[in-house]
Amino acid sequence: MKQNIKFYIGLDVHKRKTTYVVRDNMGYILSQGETATHYKDLFPPLEPYLKHAIIGLEASTSYYTVYQNFLHNGYRIKVANTIQLRQLIAKNDTLDAKRLADMLRLGTFPCSYIPPENVQHLRELIQLRHSIMEEKTRSKNRIHAILDKNHKIKLPSTKPFSKKWKQALQRYIAAAPISLELRHAYDHYQYLEQKTMQLDQELIGYTRKSWNKEYLLLKTVPGIGSLLACYLIANIHPITRFKNKRKLRRYAGVIPVYKQSGNHKGKGHIPKTSSRKLLRWALIQAANSIAKTNTRLARYYKKKKRQKNNASIAKVAVASSLIDIIYKVLTNDKPYVMNVEHKK
């Protein structure tokens, strides 16, 4: 039976410590303090209030375990959408906790979607892959820097790190007495490349096992391959949580935002941040692939590029159109039929 809410608990969660504030129905602070970010440490000071309380915390890198522990023990808990909280003027841990408790009390708490554990696991795999890819880029830059310092090394004029280029570098490393720096840098790059391939297979296998129908539907959309389908599922599943395609566009950060005051409406711009930055990244990667095809979307990209004289703006425009296609494919449960026109 649902019990009356008498207390509102705000938690500002960080990796090592969590600040808590407890308010009553009138807004008075009954308790506040700090503990380690562990359920066993948070529970004792909050226990007197939990039976008749609702808890609010911000989404962060450290919130999920705390959230799951309170949820699994039967307590009411909500997670705030941080994008909607970023315009706060004053900000520190205690103020954040007080503000979260107040928003719960006043009914203005901006809730964030919390994925089930299988979707959360997929997101963690994708974040791991992305961190390895970033390290791989740094490794490439180190190799370039070493080669730039050593002009004696002659490599093919093909694209760096292409198959032919890497084979030539491997032959040079095997045959010549070169610096240990280059040998170790290239060994590290090869290790990262191998880990990326292993993780890609694990990522695709896990996605197909859990969401094979959605995976196959997304792969019918132009520009979306096996890995990008995984990125999309991790960020937008289930599609039913979006009321319409515009909500999904806003979530992905691929439509302009406007600021209005009185009769003045500010110029629209694409936000630098979005709820899911890896979702926008995946859409831009798909737009990159589409630009090289002979499809309606490719022609739309070329048109936008001419109009704006800017390839980045054109890619965002294509990404926005892709969202519409993805929304339709997943809500109608039907594959996309590509419109291809061959050159005469």
Secondary structure in CASP SS format (residue, H / E / C, confidence):
PFRMAT SS
TARGET T0000
AUTHOR 0000-0000-0000
METHOD secondary structure of the structure
MODEL  1
M C 1.00
K C 1.00
Q C 1.00
N C 1.00
I C 1.00
K C 1.00
F E 1.00
Y E 1.00
I E 1.00
G E 1.00
L E 1.00
D E 1.00
V E 1.00
H C 1.00
K C 1.00
R C 1.00
K E 1.00
T E 1.00
T E 1.00
Y E 1.00
V E 1.00
V E 1.00
R E 1.00
D E 1.00
N C 1.00
M C 1.00
G C 1.00
Y C 1.00
I E 1.00
L E 1.00
S E 1.00
Q E 1.00
G E 1.00
E E 1.00
T E 1.00
A E 1.00
T C 1.00
H C 1.00
Y H 1.00
K H 1.00
D H 1.00
L H 1.00
F H 1.00
P H 1.00
P H 1.00
L H 1.00
E H 1.00
P H 1.00
Y H 1.00
L H 1.00
K C 1.00
H C 1.00
A E 1.00
I E 1.00
I E 1.00
G E 1.00
L E 1.00
E E 1.00
A C 1.00
S C 1.00
T C 1.00
S C 1.00
Y H 1.00
Y H 1.00
T H 1.00
V H 1.00
Y H 1.00
Q H 1.00
N H 1.00
F H 1.00
L H 1.00
H H 1.00
N C 1.00
G C 1.00
Y C 1.00
R E 1.00
I E 1.00
K E 1.00
V E 1.00
A E 1.00
N C 1.00
T H 1.00
I H 1.00
Q H 1.00
L H 1.00
R C 1.00
Q C 1.00
L C 1.00
I C 1.00
A C 1.00
K C 1.00
N C 1.00
D H 1.00
T H 1.00
L H 1.00
D H 1.00
A H 1.00
K H 1.00
R H 1.00
L H 1.00
A H 1.00
D H 1.00
M H 1.00
L H 1.00
R H 1.00
L H 1.00
G C 1.00
T C 1.00
F C 1.00
P C 1.00
C E 1.00
S C 1.00
Y C 1.00
I C 1.00
P C 1.00
P C 1.00
E H 1.00
N H 1.00
V H 1.00
Q H 1.00
H H 1.00
L H 1.00
R H 1.00
E H 1.00
L H 1.00
I H 1.00
Q H 1.00
L H 1.00
R H 1.00
H H 1.00
S H 1.00
I H 1.00
M H 1.00
E H 1.00
E H 1.00
K H 1.00
T H 1.00
R H 1.00
S H 1.00
K H 1.00
N H 1.00
R H 1.00
I H 1.00
H H 1.00
A H 1.00
I H 1.00
L H 1.00
D H 1.00
K H 1.00
N C 1.00
H C 1.00
K C 1.00
I C 1.00
K C 1.00
L C 1.00
P C 1.00
S C 1.00
T C 1.00
K C 1.00
P C 1.00
F C 1.00
S C 1.00
K H 1.00
K H 1.00
W H 1.00
K H 1.00
Q H 1.00
A H 1.00
L H 1.00
Q H 1.00
R H 1.00
Y H 1.00
I H 1.00
A H 1.00
A H 1.00
A C 1.00
P C 1.00
I C 1.00
S C 1.00
L H 1.00
E H 1.00
L H 1.00
R H 1.00
H H 1.00
A H 1.00
Y H 1.00
D H 1.00
H H 1.00
Y H 1.00
Q H 1.00
Y H 1.00
L H 1.00
E H 1.00
Q H 1.00
K H 1.00
T H 1.00
M H 1.00
Q H 1.00
L H 1.00
D H 1.00
Q H 1.00
E H 1.00
L H 1.00
I H 1.00
G H 1.00
Y H 1.00
T H 1.00
R H 1.00
K H 1.00
S H 1.00
W H 1.00
N H 1.00
K H 1.00
E H 1.00
Y H 1.00
L H 1.00
L H 1.00
L H 1.00
K C 1.00
T C 1.00
V C 1.00
P C 1.00
G C 1.00
I C 1.00
G C 1.00
S H 1.00
L H 1.00
L H 1.00
A H 1.00
C H 1.00
Y H 1.00
L H 1.00
I H 1.00
A H 1.00
N H 1.00
I H 1.00
H C 1.00
P C 1.00
I H 1.00
T H 1.00
R H 1.00
F C 1.00
K C 1.00
N C 1.00
K H 1.00
R H 1.00
K H 1.00
L H 1.00
R H 1.00
R H 1.00
Y H 1.00
A H 1.00
G C 1.00
V C 1.00
I C 1.00
P C 1.00
V E 1.00
Y C 1.00
K C 1.00
Q E 1.00
S E 1.00
G C 1.00
N C 1.00
H E 1.00
K E 1.00
G C 1.00
K C 1.00
G C 1.00
H E 1.00
I C 1.00
P C 1.00
K C 1.00
T C 1.00
S C 1.00
S C 1.00
R C 1.00
K H 1.00
L H 1.00
L H 1.00
R H 1.00
W H 1.00
A H 1.00
L H 1.00
I H 1.00
Q H 1.00
A H 1.00
A H 1.00
N H 1.00
S H 1.00
I H 1.00
A C 1.00
K C 1.00
T C 1.00
N C 1.00
T E 1.00
R H 1.00
L H 1.00
A H 1.00
R H 1.00
Y H 1.00
Y H 1.00
K H 1.00
K H 1.00
K H 1.00
K H 1.00
R H 1.00
Q H 1.00
K H 1.00
N C 1.00
N C 1.00
A H 1.00
S H 1.00
I H 1.00
A H 1.00
K H 1.00
V H 1.00
A H 1.00
V H 1.00
A H 1.00
S H 1.00
S H 1.00
L H 1.00
I H 1.00
D H 1.00
I H 1.00
I H 1.00
Y H 1.00
K H 1.00
V H 1.00
L H 1.00
T H 1.00
N H 1.00
D C 1.00
K C 1.00
P C 1.00
Y C 1.00
V C 1.00
M C 1.00
N C 1.00
V E 1.00
E C 1.00
H C 1.00
K C 1.00
K C 1.00
END
